[in-house]
Amino acid sequence: MDGVLRHGSNGKTRSLAPRTGGEKALSWTAPVQVARLSRTGRIARAASRRLHKSYRTDRETQVMKALFTAAFAASALLAAGAMAQDGPTMKRIAETKTVTIGHRDASVPLSYIGQDGKAQGYSIDICLKIAEAAKEELKLDKLDIKFVSLTPQTRIPLLTAGTVDIICESSTHTLGRSRQISFLNTTFLTGSKLLVRKNSGIKRIEDMNGKILVAVLGTTNEKAAQVEVDKKGVKLKGDIVKVKDHTQAMLNLEQNRADAYVSDDVVLYGLASASKNPAEWEVVGPYFSYDPYGMMIARNNDDWRLVGNRAITKLIESGEMVAIYKKWFEPGPTKINLPLSDRLRENFQIIALPE
């Protein structure tokens, strides 16, 4: 393609042949007055120098732009190639043909061991669908599911070590945890309340003066309860008692070693319904923290996250997510009557991203 000489706004346009064989001329600008001033040799030479300088400067600019464009394109291709590669979790799943799910033993009805000795619950059902999506994505002929029991103290170490591929339980998505691991889109919304005996006289955390409060160590509820106690000036009987899991916390309540257990209300409803005498317990108080639940995965696994979030979106769009919710939270195997809230329904609509 021939080069083009473009003058200023009052100038003319002319075609400029290439300077050397095979080299394309570049567009350049020259004052219209050149034609008029070229009558004298001195002015002509000056004009020629100006033209040559203008051409060289513009040519260098074009070359720099070309180099920048090439460099940007190369980096984009490299980035695209890196994103297209499987992360460590997907590679492990492809090699072992196994998805290892981390679960809790007593986080009813989200993730717990049923009477048949198997892991089950709302979060487990969602994760089984995610595992199916991974099998389809990797085009595997078969996929085994392995379950690993964990606690709030062991879940992140087991995940970062690669012992489990995904954690499916009652994990609150926080900024602090996101520094260590990643979360899939929110699949449940809850908050901190208290589980007490119906005849305890306790209706909110302000009624806990002189009483014993128990919490699971390392949970957001433990931290939220301490903040609320300090803010309201509540004088507990000693410090908050910290135990390793929900089972131990419930045992403290049943054996009168604690007056209230602080946890997410959905967990408390589940524990009460699974207790020996469900009618003995009630969940009380306004929320003093809000907790969005999400499945945990290791960081630097964009492909695994995409598989998980796409599976969640498909569950929502097909209506299966609501069916899974009703299975576990409305009267059923856990005897919990917790209808789907408008807030959670709206959350489903928000996270169902378009393909």
Buried (B, 14 or more C-beta within 10 A) or exposed (E): EEBEBBBEEEBEEEEBEEEEEEEEBBBBBBBEBBEEEBEEEEBEEBBEEEBEEBBEEBBEEBEEEEEEEEEEEEEEEEEEEEEEEBBBBBBBBBEEEBBBBBBBBBBBBBBBBEEEEEBBBBBBBBBBBBBBBBBEBBEBEEBEBEBBEBBBEBBBEBBBEEEBBBBBBBBBBBEEBEEEBBBBBBBBBBBBBBBBBEEBEBEBBEBBEEBBBBBBBBBBBBBBBBEBBEEEEBEBEEEBBBBBBBBBBBBBBBEEEBBBBBBBBBBBBBBBBBBEEBEBBBBBBEEBBBBBBBBBBBBEBBBBBBBBBBBBBBBBEEEBBBEBBEBBBEEEBBBBEBEBBEEBEEBBEEBBEEE
